């Protein structure tokens, strides 16, 4: 979502007291088009967690009459975007000819590969009244052998995502596996992405099976190894440590994420991710000169290359 590409990196948070936490990041926040966006990745000190190279928290916010989300057509290379909503709706259109309205609990996975263009807008039929917007957009870096793969779009509806409900734990498995359940959403490297809610004082394990792991707290308070944390904080955990997360007296909701490390360095500039700086320069030239494909049904506008 390049509309948010100009946000500054968040500043590092206070040094964590909990030994199991490698880094504590407090995202920066900026108002864009009437709603707040908090960016947790990338930062100067932490570029990635597993394949996750970008993590934006959108809202929660209410768009009043006459306001709308209008992210004009813009390009991507070398990554997969993952859009996951808690509230509201977004119409996705892309240069493959896809048109899809994503709703709460659905997953839009758009793999850019060698290049794709898309737009994200409030659905026309919902404009004119109040509209809620709340959700996450993350980017996953592609492994070396898939950086130039053909672009593809995948939509997974809420009922297709497995859920665990047990002893105060509700976990929706967005990508990867958790608690013996496996999401049908495609993954290009080992990926973990779980929407986890805990009832008041309930606890859940966060196993050390993954190379890299993090937690973004959405609502409520949690306790880890005796330390308490509040909303909109990103905790990156040390490899190999078993973690137990316990909710505060009002319960808590969080996203667990991470996965396999991408072994080669990734460069990120605007909406482009690549292992090659030269490839990013090529993508910049192609967008500047209009050599990317257009978005059918949304070809009148575009986001210009930042200068």
C-alpha positions in Angstrom: 0.0 0.0 0.0 2.2 2.8 -1.2 0.0 5.5 0.1 1.8 4.8 3.4 5.2 4.5 1.8 6.3 7.9 3.0 6.0 7.2 6.7 9.1 7.7 8.8 10.6 4.6 10.6 9.3 4.1 14.1 11.8 4.8 16.9 13.0 2.0 19.1 11.1 1.5 22.3 12.5 1.3 25.8 15.0 -1.5 26.5 12.9 -4.6 27.4 13.2 -5.9 30.9 12.1 -9.4 29.9 15.1 -11.5 28.8 13.0 -13.4 26.3 12.4 -10.2 24.3 15.2 -9.3 21.9 13.7 -6.0 20.8 10.7 -3.9 21.8 9.5 -1.5 19.1 7.0 1.3 19.6 5.6 2.2 16.1 5.4 5.7 14.8 1.9 7.0 14.1 0.8 9.4 11.4 -2.6 10.6 10.2 -3.2 9.9 6.6 -6.5 10.7 5.0 -8.4 10.9 8.3 -7.1 7.7 9.9 -4.0 6.7 11.7 -1.4 4.3 10.5 1.2 2.8 12.8 4.3 1.3 11.2 6.2 -1.4 13.2 8.5 -2.7 10.4 10.9 -1.9 9.0 12.9 0.2 11.5 16.5 1.3 11.6 17.3 -1.5 14.1 15.1 -4.2 12.8 14.4 -4.7 9.1 12.6 -8.1 9.1 11.1 -10.8 11.2 11.2 -14.0 9.2 9.9 -13.1 5.8 7.9 -10.1 7.2 9.6 -6.9 5.9 6.7 -4.4 6.4 4.0 -4.3 9.1 1.4 -1.5 9.1 -1.5 -1.2 11.6 -4.4 0.7 9.9 -6.8 2.5 12.2 -9.1 1.8 13.9 -10.9 4.8 12.6 -14.3 6.0 11.2 -14.4 7.7 7.8 -17.2 10.3 7.9 -19.6 11.1 5.1 -17.5 12.3 2.1 -14.3 10.6 3.3 -13.0 7.5 1.7 -9.9 5.4 1.4 -8.4 6.0 -2.1 -5.0 4.4 -2.7 -4.4 5.0 -6.4 -2.8 2.4 -8.6 0.9 1.8 -7.6 3.5 -0.9 -8.4 5.2 -3.6 -6.4 8.0 -6.1 -7.2 9.7 -8.9 -5.2 7.2 -9.3 -2.4 3.8 -10.6 -1.4 1.3 -8.2 0.2 -1.0 -9.6 2.9 -4.1 -7.6 3.7 -6.2 -8.6 6.7 -9.1 -6.6 8.0 -10.8 -6.3 11.4 -13.4 -3.9 10.3 -14.6 -2.2 7.1 -14.1 -3.2 3.5 -11.6 -2.4 0.7 -12.0 -3.0 -3.0 -8.8 -4.4 -4.5 -8.1 -4.1 -8.3 -4.9 -5.1 -10.0 -3.2 -5.4 -13.3 -4.1 -9.1 -13.6 -7.7 -8.0 -13.9 -8.7 -9.0 -10.4 -11.5 -7.1 -8.6 -12.2 -8.3 -5.1 -13.8 -6.7 -2.0 -12.0 -7.8 1.1 -14.0 -7.9 4.3 -13.2 -8.6 8.0 -11.4 -11.9 8.5 -10.6 -12.4 4.8 -7.1 -12.6 3.5 -5.8 -11.0 0.3 -2.4 -12.4 -0.7 -1.0 -10.6 -3.7 2.4 -11.9 -4.9 4.0 -9.3 -7.0 7.0 -11.2 -8.3 8.4 -9.5 -11.4 5.8 -6.8 -11.1 2.2 -5.9 -10.5 0.1 -2.8 -10.1 -3.0 -2.5 -7.8 -5.3 0.0 -6.2 -7.1 -0.1 -2.8 -10.3 2.0 -2.4 -13.4 2.2 -0.3 -16.2 0.3 -2.2 -18.3 2.8 -4.2 -21.5 1.3 -2.9 -20.5 2.1 0.7 -19.5 5.7 0.2 -21.6 8.6 1.5 -22.1 7.3 5.0 -19.8 6.5 7.9 -17.3 3.7 7.2 -15.1 1.9 9.6 -11.5 1.0 8.8 -9.3 -1.2 10.9 -6.8 -3.9 9.9 -3.2 -4.8 9.0 -1.1 -4.8 5.9 2.1 -6.7 5.8 4.6 -7.5 3.2 6.5 -10.7 2.8 9.8 -10.8 1.0 10.0 -13.5 -1.6 12.9 -16.1 -1.6 15.6 -15.6 -4.2 14.2 -18.1 -6.7 10.8 -16.5 -6.7 11.7 -12.8 -6.8 10.9 -12.7 -10.6 8.0 -15.2 -10.6 4.8 -14.3 -12.4 2.4 -12.2 -10.4 -0.6 -13.9 -8.8 -3.5 -13.0 -6.6 -5.2 -15.2 -4.0 -8.2 -14.5 -1.8 -9.1 -16.7 1.2 -12.5 -16.0 2.8 -13.0 -16.1 6.6 -14.8 -19.5 6.8 -11.8 -21.2 5.1 -9.4 -20.1 7.9 -9.1 -22.7 10.7 -9.9 -21.5 14.2 -8.9 -22.9 17.6 -11.3 -22.2 20.5 -10.1 -23.7 23.8 -9.9 -22.7 27.4 -10.0 -18.9 26.9 -7.9 -19.0 23.7 -9.3 -18.1 20.3 -6.7 -18.4 17.5 -7.5 -17.8 13.8 -4.6 -19.2 11.7 -4.1 -16.6 8.9 -0.9 -18.3 7.5 1.2 -21.3 8.5 0.3 -23.6 11.3 -0.6 -23.1 15.0 -2.1 -25.5 17.6 -2.2 -28.3 15.1 -4.2 -26.3 12.6 -2.9 -25.2 9.1 -4.1 -22.3 7.1 -4.9 -22.9 3.3 -3.3 -19.5 2.4 -0.3 -20.1 0.1 3.2 -19.4 1.5 6.5 -19.1 -0.3 8.7 -19.7 2.7 7.8 -21.0 6.2 5.4 -18.3 7.5 3.5 -17.9 10.8 0.7 -15.4 11.1 -2.0 -15.9 13.8 -4.8 -13.7 15.1 -4.9 -14.6 18.8 -7.4 -13.5 21.4 -7.1 -14.4 25.1 -9.9 -14.2 27.7 -9.1 -12.3 30.9 -6.1 -13.9 32.6 -5.9 -16.7 30.0 -2.5 -17.9 28.8 -1.2 -19.3 25.6 2.2 -20.7 24.6 4.3 -19.2 21.7 6.5 -22.1 20.8 10.1 -21.7 19.7 9.6 -23.8 16.5 10.1 -20.8 14.2 13.4 -19.2 13.4 12.1 -15.7 14.1 9.0 -14.7 16.0 7.3 -11.5 17.0 4.1 -10.3 18.6 2.1 -7.2 17.9 -0.4 -6.3 20.7 -3.6 -4.9 19.2 -5.9 -4.6 22.3 -5.6 -5.0 26.1 -2.6 -5.8 28.2 -0.4 -8.9 28.4 2.2 -10.3 30.7 5.4 -12.1 29.6 7.8 -13.5 32.3 6.5 -11.0 34.8 6.6 -7.9 32.6 3.5 -6.2 31.4 3.0 -4.6 28.0 0.3 -2.4 26.5 -1.3 -2.0 23.0 0.6 -1.0 19.8 3.9 -2.5 20.8 5.9 -5.0 18.8 7.9 -7.6 20.7 10.6 -9.6 18.8 11.5 -12.7 20.8 14.9 -14.3 21.1 15.3 -17.5 19.0 14.8 -20.8 20.9 13.0 -19.4 24.0 9.6 -20.8 24.9 7.2 -18.0 25.6 4.0 -17.9 27.5 1.7 -14.9 27.0 -0.9 -14.1 29.7 -3.8 -11.7 29.2 -4.6 -8.9 31.6 -7.9 -8.5 33.5 -9.7 -7.2 30.4 -8.3 -9.9 28.0 -6.1 -9.2 25.0 -5.9 -9.5 21.2 -2.6 -9.8 19.3 -1.0 -11.0 16.1 1.7 -13.6 16.3 4.0 -13.6 13.3 7.4 -14.7 11.9 8.8 -17.7 10.1 11.9 -18.8 8.3 14.8 -16.3 7.8 15.4 -15.0 4.3 19.2 -15.7 4.1 20.1 -13.0 1.6 19.8 -9.3 2.3 16.7 -7.5 1.1 16.6 -3.9 -0.1 13.4 -1.9 0.2 12.6 1.3 -1.5 9.1 2.7 -1.7 7.0 -0.3 -2.9 9.9 -2.3 -4.2 11.7 -5.1 -2.5 14.6 -7.0 -4.0 17.9 -8.7 -3.3 19.4 -6.4 -6.0 19.7 -2.6 -5.8 20.0 -2.7 -9.6 16.6 -4.4 -9.9 15.0 -1.7 -7.8 16.6 1.0 -10.1 15.1 -0.9 -13.1 11.7 -0.9 -11.5 11.9 2.8 -10.7 12.7 3.5 -14.4 9.9 1.3 -15.6 7.3 3.0 -13.4 8.5 6.4 -14.3 8.3 5.6 -18.0 4.9 3.9 -17.8 6.1 0.4 -18.7 4.1 -1.4 -15.9 0.6 -2.8 -16.8 -2.5 -0.8 -16.1 -5.3 -1.7 -13.7 -8.5 -2.4 -15.6 -11.3 -0.4 -14.2 -8.9 2.0 -12.4 -6.6 3.3 -15.1 -7.2 7.1 -14.9 -5.0 7.8 -11.8 -1.7 6.5 -10.4 0.8 7.3 -7.7 3.8 9.0 -9.2 7.3 7.8 -8.3 8.6 9.6 -5.3 11.4 12.0 -6.2 
